[in-house]
């Protein structure tokens, strides 16, 4: 079950220019499987209409606190909600929420909810750094509300340029919603290190040896681990997808770079997931200038790159779960089993480079999960996000 399936989300929209983003947020939450009930403040209706949200969510929009048939809407909506999100949250609404006002539907509903609450501020950068706004945000956090810091970027005023005050993007907000909706599990509060993507081993200043890895599997694992409440560090080579929101990104280029980055992070890691595809070989010598055509093919001597996963064995803290990946063209099970044993892993995830839909670059994968306890589990072809959750389920069972 995905974290949004069948969940009731209250989306409060206050009167700011960033409310145009709230329409896309409502769309994304609905597409993710949530039932979205929108509450518009009176000032929000000056910026965006109810019809927009009704069309995107397929549900009626609420805005009246006192009126025929609406006397208990704030209680009903609060009772039914699994999560409440206020986006954008203006400076005025943050102040009224911090001090417990209940003079309109959104603030009254906020007082009645018992579910998690996510506040997404949006305002001018001068307003955001004002001491009173910061005090109100601190008060809300002390009350148990989650308040996102706004992003840095172009603001509404054409003469202001970029600054901190921009409402976080809808995709980022959805990621935080997923984290708040996720049931408490054994990964919550744990430190997880994930490697992702390929490495590039330079041949000369303009060429390199690499592979077809996109980093999609590693990024899916990092995203799912963060959603489950973990503190996630991603050591990654060049990626075809962006690092998920909430994770700490450590970009690298070569296998040596990746080995050093992993070594610097591993001391306090609870779970290590080596989903990267570092190059196994590199040129023994890197040319100082671009190798030119001369009618004679140059001979390139190769040497092995560091075995990153094996090098972590002596640095792992007691009780740490180590998971590796094995992408093979032949003898998949046998090669994966050898790697599981040689690198002292609790789990290894094996898949074939020859199977359509399961190798580099696809959004799907078909994997076998082998354990140090001697079990093997075959998963069907699944989206990589579902594969990531399946792997993390097995990791949580070991914690």
Secondary structure, DSSP 4 states (H G I P E B T S, - for coil): --TTTT-EEEEEE-SSTTHHHHHHHHHHHHHTT-EEEEEE-TTGGGTS-HHHHHHHHSS--B--SSSTT-TTHHHHHHHH-SEEEEEEE-HHHHHHHHTT--SSHHHHHHHH--SEEEEEE---HHHHTSHHHHHHHHHHHHTT-EEEPPEEEE-SSTTT-EEEEEPPPHHHHHHHHHHHHSPP-TTTT-EEEEEESB--EEEETTEEE--S--SHHHHHHHHHHHHTT-EEEEEESS-SSPPPTTSEEEE--SHHHHHHHHHHHGGG-SEEEE--B--SEEESS--SSPPPP-SSPPP--EEEPP-HHHHTGGGPPTT-EEEEEEEESS-HHHHHHHHHHHTT-SEEEEEETTSTTSSTT-SEE--EEEETTS-EEE--SEEHHHHHHHHHHHHHHH-
